[in-house]
């Protein structure tokens, strides 16, 4: 009538193995976790191929891939920025929104930190990086990108050395 089931003590016998093995078990768990976490980022060559093909995949591309594929950007800007977290994992920079308006589809997630903006008018893209990963891309006309770049240059004239983010 009753079928034997695994009780909590039996279920966690494998955890006892890790506890008995001490630091070796911890090392194995950390090594496996590191391997899984590092496997998500493609190689630089593959990233550059994505950029050349206009496949701007979020969280899979770095600034080096854009510079390697498209060259030095016409305009670049770095500043501390708040980002609105979206359902598709995109992060929309506060500066790309109208004042006081949240973006459509915004979750209740906000992240903040140093952002790197690269504008490529000849390719028609504004790309934004947070923690060395592409988190936002926006197709704009060359005129819009030049206007944005000139506004960054004007702002930079009035920034103190304390406002400029530290170089990596």
Order of alpha helices (4+ residues) and beta strands (2+ residues): alpha-alpha-alpha-alpha-alpha-beta-beta-beta-beta-beta-alpha
